[in-house]
Amino acid sequence: MNPATSDLSPNRRRWLLAAVMSGLLLAMLDQSIVGTALPTIVQTLGGNDLYVWVVTAYIVPATISIPIYARLSDRHGRRALLLIGMVLFLLGSGLAAAAQNMEQLIGYRALQGLARAPWKASRSSSSPTCSPGAARPRCRARSPA
């Protein structure tokens, strides 16, 4: 059995998995809502020429910062970075909702993208922690990519 796994009780393992999955749920809800409402938002803010940048500003920082957050979580702990990521994501969501023009919306979506990376990094690195060796493939199969 993995030493990191033996330190966690089954109850703590469930809480860890629930925390990571709740972060992913937040990100999926965000993408579903924004994907549906984005044409109306862009039309309201009058930035049809910047439409693609709203999506790109979210995806690029999220993709680039995943390895950075993974390294930081190894050094400083997953819990702290996961919580920081959730707070920054909610802050970015609130700011994006209050955006007055397309440039602000793009910037706040970039903040959301940066804040999403800890969830992806945590999900990937929490699999060995949340389950013992034989159950690890089932744990990975249940969590979304």
URRA-V708308 format. One record per pair of residues at least 6 apart in sequence whose ideal C-beta (glycine too) atoms are under 6 Angstrom apart, sorted by the first residue. I is the first residue (numbers start at 0). J is the second residue. D is the distance in whole Angstrom. If there is no record, write none. Layout:
I,J,D ; I,J,D
This chain:
0,131,5 ; 1,127,6 ; 3,128,5 ; 4,131,5 ; 12,129,5 ; 15,125,6 ; 15,129,5 ; 16,129,5 ; 19,121,5 ; 19,122,5 ; 19,125,5 ; 22,85,6 ; 22,118,4 ; 23,118,6 ; 23,143,6 ; 26,115,5 ; 41,50,5 ; 44,100,6 ; 44,101,5 ; 46,101,3 ; 49,101,4 ; 52,105,5 ; 53,104,6 ; 53,105,6 ; 53,108,6 ; 56,105,5 ; 56,108,5 ; 56,109,4 ; 57,108,5 ; 57,111,6 ; 57,112,4 ; 60,109,5 ; 60,112,4 ; 60,113,5 ; 61,112,4 ; 61,115,5 ; 61,116,5 ; 64,113,5 ; 64,116,4 ; 65,116,5 ; 65,119,5 ; 65,120,5 ; 68,80,6 ; 68,116,5 ; 68,117,5 ; 68,120,4 ; 69,120,4 ; 71,80,6 ; 72,80,5 ; 72,120,6 ; 77,121,5 ; 80,117,5 ; 81,117,5 ; 81,121,5 ; 84,114,5 ; 84,117,3 ; 87,114,4 ; 88,111,6 ; 88,114,4 ; 91,107,5 ; 91,110,4 ; 91,111,4 ; 91,114,6 ; 94,107,4 ; 95,104,6 ; 95,107,4 ; 95,108,6 ; 98,104,4 ; 98,107,6 ; 122,142,6 ; 126,138,5 ; 126,139,5 ; 129,138,6 ; 130,138,4
